[in-house]
């Protein structure tokens, strides 16, 4: 066994033993109420809040998948990721703060979907959104498991299928036993591991292969492919300006409807933490994408011809001093597990909350039981979806693309625009319809076929909501003059 494999195995074993201890402790203590189980008591402090946001947003797609895209498509990934993280900062300071305030105003509503859609007064719309969320989060869950298994396979040589199945089992056990409190605890540990390990790997990688000569690093990357990885649109012509902007919108606004992301806004103890996070998001996001850029672009120089770009991080971490590479590997592994556990808990959570939304006397155990079966079902389907896909990021983009179509209705709902539920259905269905057509040959015949269908769908869905809001305002403006007339048509002085 190599020194790298030895240290990676040691760190991984220690992390798994800690998860086991956390699981046993949670089973013994028996988390008492659903508010604690699903929302960590809405009392998470500042530092855990920052680290749990890190773990949730900067996971397999942001590290493993992004490095893979740098490896294949080049520097365009930096532009769309950076723009997206700045948009996400704005979302945190507006939508996130609004969601936090509503969660305190209506504490009986634990489901973020119910909070987002409360203004529509439509259980049918809520059910529709729950179903679409489940359909989209299965591939996103699969993206996390795929990233985990790719990394373990490329770094330690363990079988992909066995690793993916084992990861899901471990995630299910500790998430089910302690709920979101357990997940926040794992977020704190894995975030620290990832930050320290990834900084160490980047420094060691640049030292071992380039002796900290950044100019030579860029020269080597420039010479690796033609067209260059450092040019737009990249070697495969992927990163056009419209693609860059579309992807930025996708990774920022597409995250808004995802239940596990929305939960993070609801659980923080003080709204001031969200306002601080608004300023930290661009810093954290650019930091993550710079790490992915160094590993992906540098990996293209020294590890060409990989079966998948997702394997590049495993190759890089195995090529630097063993203890540093091993720590980063296990930190990134833990980060993929962290997002996956949040997804598992949130999908069971929104289903059980929706099922028992009208019942105030439902036993906690009944809700927990339904949550357990839902998480098992999602884990099962995610496992089969994760069997040897092409790229982690492609799975994540598919999930974000579907969820992006739900964002206009949710944002209008949380700001209480009082739009009729029929318009809400029309908005979501029109956006999703465009995404579905975008996956057929028909889309290639359209004039705007060069624009990603998820972005066109989002524009259509937003336009429908815009029309609905304008019509409502027009009706409200006309209403007083109509109400001031008597049946005979003569004017009546308002009371």
Residue pairs with C-beta under 8 A, 6 or more apart in sequence:
1 9
2 318
2 322
3 322
3 323
4 155
4 317
4 318
4 322
4 325
4 326
5 155
5 156
5 157
6 322
6 326
7 322
7 323
7 325
7 326
7 327
8 155
8 156
8 325
8 326
8 329
8 330
9 156
10 326
11 193
11 326
11 327
11 329
11 330
12 330
12 333
15 189
15 190
15 193
15 330
15 333
15 334
16 170
18 189
19 170
19 173
19 174
19 186
20 174
22 174
22 177
22 178
22 182
22 185
22 186
23 173
23 174
23 177
23 178
23 182
25 178
26 174
26 177
26 178
26 179
26 181
26 182
27 177
29 178
31 37
31 178
31 179
31 181
32 364
33 364
34 110
34 364
34 367
34 368
35 41
35 42
35 107
35 110
36 179
36 181
37 178
37 179
37 180
37 181
37 364
37 368
38 110
38 179
38 180
38 263
38 345
38 349
38 353
39 110
39 180
39 263
39 266
39 267
40 179
40 180
40 181
40 184
40 267
41 181
41 267
42 103
42 104
42 266
42 267
42 268
42 269
43 267
43 269
44 52
44 184
44 267
44 268
44 269
45 269
46 269
46 270
46 273
46 276
47 188
48 184
48 187
48 188
49 264
49 267
49 268
49 269
49 273
49 277
50 273
50 276
50 277
50 280
51 187
51 188
51 191
51 192
52 183
52 184
52 187
52 188
52 191
52 264
52 267
53 264
53 277
53 281
53 284
54 187
54 191
54 194
54 195
54 284
55 186
55 187
55 190
55 191
55 335
55 338
55 339
55 342
56 187
56 260
56 261
56 264
56 338
56 339
56 342
57 88
57 255
57 261
57 281
57 284
57 285
58 194
58 284
58 285
58 288
58 335
59 144
59 147
59 335
59 336
59 338
59 339
60 143
60 144
60 146
60 147
60 148
60 332
60 335
60 336
60 339
60 392
60 396
61 143
61 147
61 392
61 393
61 396
62 81
62 285
62 288
62 289
62 292
63 147
63 194
63 198
63 288
63 291
63 292
63 313
63 332
63 335
64 147
64 150
64 151
64 310
64 313
64 332
64 336
64 392
65 143
65 147
65 310
65 391
65 392
65 393
65 396
66 77
66 81
66 288
66 289
66 292
66 293
66 296
66 393
67 292
67 293
67 295
67 296
67 299
67 309
67 310
67 312
67 313
68 296
68 308
68 309
68 310
68 311
68 312
68 391
68 392
68 393
69 77
69 296
69 309
69 391
69 393
70 77
70 78
70 229
70 292
70 293
70 295
70 296
70 297
70 300
70 309
71 296
71 297
71 299
71 300
71 306
71 309
71 312
72 235
72 236
72 309
72 391
73 229
73 234
73 235
73 236
73 238
73 239
74 225
74 228
74 229
74 230
74 231
74 232
74 234
74 235
74 239
74 297
75 229
75 230
75 231
75 232
75 234
75 239
75 293
75 297
76 232
76 233
76 234
76 238
76 239
76 243
76 244
77 239
77 289
77 292
77 293
77 296
78 289
78 290
78 293
79 232
79 239
79 244
80 239
80 243
80 244
80 245
80 247
80 248
80 251
81 248
81 251
81 285
81 286
81 288
81 289
82 282
82 285
82 286
82 289
83 244
83 245
83 248
84 247
84 248
84 249
84 250
84 251
84 252
84 285
85 252
85 281
85 282
85 284
85 285
85 286
85 289
86 281
86 282
86 285
87 248
87 249
87 252
87 253
88 251
88 252
88 255
88 281
88 285
89 278
89 279
89 281
89 282
90 278
91 252
91 253
91 255
91 256
92 265
92 274
92 277
92 278
92 281
93 274
93 275
93 278
95 256
95 265
95 411
95 414
96 265
96 274
96 277
96 278
97 265
97 271
97 274
97 275
98 414
98 415
99 112
99 115
99 116
99 262
99 265
99 266
99 414
100 265
100 266
100 268
100 271
100 274
101 271
102 109
102 115
102 118
102 414
103 109
103 115
103 265
103 266
106 115
106 118
109 115
109 118
110 349
110 353
111 259
111 349
111 350
111 353
111 354
111 357
112 259
112 262
112 263
112 265
112 266
112 350
113 126
113 129
113 130
113 133
113 257
113 259
113 350
113 354
114 126
114 353
114 354
114 357
115 262
115 266
115 414
116 129
116 257
116 262
116 409
116 410
116 413
116 414
117 125
117 126
117 129
117 409
117 410
117 413
117 424
118 413
119 413
119 414
119 416
119 417
119 418
119 419
120 409
120 413
120 419
120 421
120 424
121 421
122 421
122 424
123 357
124 421
125 409
125 421
125 424
125 425
126 354
126 357
127 354
128 425
128 428
129 257
129 406
129 410
129 428
130 350
130 351
130 354
132 402
132 403
132 406
132 428
132 432
133 257
133 258
133 259
133 347
133 350
133 403
133 406
134 347
134 351
134 378
135 402
136 398
136 399
136 400
136 402
136 403
137 258
137 259
137 343
137 346
137 347
137 378
137 399
138 378
138 381
138 382
138 385
138 399
139 382
139 385
139 395
139 396
139 398
139 399
140 258
140 343
140 395
140 396
140 399
140 400
141 340
141 343
141 344
141 347
141 378
141 379
141 382
141 385
142 382
142 383
142 385
142 386
142 389
142 395
143 386
143 392
143 393
143 395
143 396
143 399
144 336
144 337
144 339
144 340
144 343
144 392
145 164
145 167
145 168
145 336
145 340
145 382
145 383
145 386
146 164
146 310
146 386
146 389
146 392
146 395
147 310
147 336
147 392
148 163
148 164
148 167
148 333
148 336
148 337
148 340
149 160
149 161
149 163
149 164
149 167
149 386
150 160
150 308
150 310
150 311
150 314
150 392
151 310
151 313
151 314
151 329
151 332
151 333
151 336
152 158
152 160
152 163
152 314
152 333
153 159
153 160
153 163
153 311
153 314
154 311
154 313
154 314
154 315
154 318
155 314
155 317
155 318
155 329
160 387
160 388
161 387
164 383
164 386
164 387
165 383
167 336
167 337
167 340
168 340
168 379
168 382
168 383
170 337
171 337
171 340
171 341
171 344
171 379
172 344
172 375
172 376
172 379
174 182
174 186
174 341
175 182
175 183
175 341
175 344
175 345
175 375
176 345
176 371
176 372
176 375
178 185
179 345
180 263
180 267
180 342
180 345
182 341
183 338
183 341
183 342
183 345
184 267
186 334
186 337
186 338
186 341
187 338
189 334
190 331
190 334
190 335
190 337
190 338
191 335
191 338
193 327
193 330
193 331
193 334
194 328
194 331
194 332
194 334
194 335
195 331
196 327
196 331
197 324
197 327
197 328
197 329
197 330
197 331
197 332
198 291
198 328
198 331
198 332
199 291
200 320
200 324
200 327
200 328
201 291
201 295
201 316
201 317
201 320
201 324
201 325
201 328
202 291
202 294
202 295
204 320
204 321
204 324
204 325
205 294
205 295
205 298
205 316
205 319
205 320
206 212
206 214
206 217
206 294
206 298
208 319
208 320
208 321
209 298
209 301
209 302
209 319
210 216
210 217
210 220
210 298
217 297
217 298
218 230
220 301
221 228
221 229
221 230
221 297
221 298
221 300
221 301
222 228
222 229
222 230
224 300
224 301
224 304
225 235
225 300
226 235
227 233
227 234
227 235
227 237
228 235
229 235
229 297
229 300
230 297
232 239
232 240
232 241
232 244
233 239
233 240
233 243
240 450
242 450
242 451
242 452
242 455
243 452
246 451
246 452
246 454
246 455
247 397
247 452
249 404
249 455
249 458
250 397
250 400
250 401
250 404
250 452
250 454
250 455
251 400
253 404
253 407
253 458
254 400
254 401
254 403
254 404
254 407
254 454
255 261
255 400
255 403
256 262
256 403
256 407
256 410
256 411
257 403
257 404
257 406
257 407
257 410
258 346
258 403
259 346
259 347
259 349
259 350
260 339
260 342
260 343
260 345
260 346
263 342
263 346
263 349
265 274
268 274
295 312
295 313
295 316
296 309
296 312
298 316
299 306
299 312
299 313
299 315
299 316
300 312
302 315
302 319
303 312
303 315
303 316
306 312
306 315
308 390
308 391
309 391
310 391
310 392
313 329
313 332
314 329
316 325
317 325
317 326
317 328
317 329
318 325
318 329
319 325
340 382
343 378
344 375
344 378
344 379
345 371
345 375
347 374
347 375
347 378
348 370
348 371
348 372
348 373
348 374
348 375
348 378
349 371
351 370
351 371
351 374
352 367
352 368
352 370
352 371
352 374
353 367
355 370
356 362
356 366
356 367
356 370
385 395
386 395
389 395
397 454
400 454
401 435
401 452
401 453
401 454
401 457
402 432
402 435
402 454
404 431
404 454
404 457
404 458
405 428
405 431
405 432
405 434
405 435
405 454
405 457
405 458
405 461
406 428
406 431
407 458
407 461
408 427
408 431
408 458
408 461
408 462
408 464
408 465
409 424
409 427
409 428
409 461
409 465
412 419
412 424
412 465
412 468
412 469
413 419
413 424
417 465
417 469
417 472
418 472
419 465
419 468
419 469
419 472
420 468
420 472
423 464
423 465
423 467
423 468
424 465
424 468
426 464
426 468
427 461
427 462
427 464
427 465
427 468
428 461
430 457
430 460
430 461
430 464
431 457
431 458
431 460
431 461
432 457
433 457
434 453
434 456
434 457
434 460
435 453
435 454
435 457
437 443
437 453
438 452
438 453
438 454
438 456
438 457
439 453
443 449
443 453
448 456
480 494
484 491
484 492
484 493
484 494
485 491
485 492
486 492
